[in-house]
């Protein structure tokens, strides 16, 4: 690879140059890192918990690029686009379908896979991409085991199908297309199978512990709702042992760092199992995927989960109620079709709502083309969706905050515009977000008084700034205001779709 230079814009808005140097494949054997390096959960176990990156509070949001490790995609062009508009989050799978261009597993002469041996070309490419992302401060949400956990939802994504690998032990995983079999290997004494299943995890740790910009998702869409009570108990045994080994092996390479680890709770109804996952000491972040069922948590309802379990809450796949139309046993329809380029407002309001719910890792499920198009992720992101302009405004707003960690879910809109009304406040500052219903575009909200109570702001003089999340530059006006015992009253002019009121002492 020839060394070349390119211009990138960092997240503070300064223009710098970065040198892309030739990469060489090498296993990671451990190296000293600053205690402030990488992703960390600060104030763990408190209501004020937050995610830091390189020692500073993090806001990571952006479109996912989930097939980049196993298909040929223009990740450098994607990175230039994301950084240009202040986006810095990418969801990616470790592996997906056995028929893709690249696979972490070595293929045998008969075309099957050895799930305990590795294809060096995949891992060489993994390092090239990960170093590129880390240099550009792109945070990677890395999905490990594929959806369905070996069960009926996998369809063609079948590394663990006995006919696609050399390990007869994997026949145990899919009796009658079961979902639970993948998770039952330890509980049912299948230790040989467990070693085959988890070999990829230990390989991943060896290859990825070097990087400070990854958070790990043990399984995408594990389909817990398809398991009975006994099967879920078996799954607990798998998760307990696997997360213990994950931390042990990781911290042998990085004793200075605790990895961020969660498991997607898509298709996981409220109840004992979900509470067990959210409470697990080694699942130190909560990951909630788009759910096609009625028990999906919205940004507003997730605030209570965050307070209850005192962990960061990370949404994925660009969905927030009432964006789901669900008819039991008939159809599932996501009425917020984010892969369509015209839905700028949907994306913007989705990201702002989750920001106001104190989520710091926000995935945007953005596809370039129709769901019927197999190449729907192979598109140029530049100008595809004008949300890119709004993304820069959110980044600018984030850069203006005085003290994000102390902002709490404190304050109440007593009267004011918008069906969505969300408040954050601390002694130093307060944010009030007002918007139309999720999924609604171009709704005018009439001039009226905004009355807010129970703010944590210290009484006295403050400045008030009005921001429009889709307005070039973001900030519309700034002026003085008086705060009295946590109360605020101000007249707002009419606006369309969404508005931010920002008060700073």
Secondary structure, DSSP 8 states (H G I E B T S, - for coil): ---EEEEEE-TTS-EEEEEE--------------TT-SEEEESTTSTT-EEEETTEE--EEEE--TTTTTS---HHHHHHHHHHTT--EEEEES---TTSS--SEEE-TTS-EEEEEE-HHHHHHHHHHHHHHHHTT-EEEEEEE-GGGGSGGGTT--TTSGGGBS-GGGGGGGGGG-SGGGGGTTTTT-HHHHHHHHHHHHHHHHHHTT-SSEEEEEES---GGGS-HHHHHHHHHHHHHHHHHHHHHHHHH-TT----EE-B-TT--SSHHHHHHHH-TT--EEEE---SSTT---HHHHHHHHHHHTSEEEE-SS--TT-EEEETTTEEEESS-TTSTT-HHHHHHHHHHHHHTT--EEEE---SS-TT-TTTT-S--TTTSTHHHHHHHHHHHHHH-S-GGG-BS--EEEE-S-SEEEEEE-SSEEEEEEE--TT--S-EE--EEEEEE-----SEEEEEEEE-TTSTTSEEEEEEEEEBTTBEEEEE--EESEEEEEEE-
